[in-house]
Amino acid sequence: MTLQAELQQYYGTESYHRLTMTPIIATDGVLAFAQKGKAFWAVDEMCITAMKLKEPFLFISIASTGKKATITYEDGNCNQLKQVKIPRTDLEKGTYTFYITDNVIMLNSEY
């Protein structure tokens, strides 16, 4: 089963998890993404950048080729705020989307 297929099962959360040193907490789906995708680095990057951007709502997408990735931050109205290129990664190929609001990072299916 692909990582994207596994993440589709998350619709809400039973618990919240502190995955970074920021005040942002993660849902069960984000924890699964970090563990199964070996992508704790991506959760760190998203949370740290969210703290710097200080936006009340963020839409974040990670586009991975399996060798490199691009993380794009938008304000929810299709206005790009920042883009980060990751030169090397082993994150499974695909596009992963997240929201951050009220100091919670979640999969788009958990919103």
ABEGO torsion letter per residue (X at the ends): XBAAAAAAABBEBABBBBABABABBBBAAAAAAAAAAGAAAAAAAAAAAAAAAGBABBBBBBBBAGABBBBBBBAGAGBBABBBBBABBABBBEBBBBBBBGGBBBBAAAX
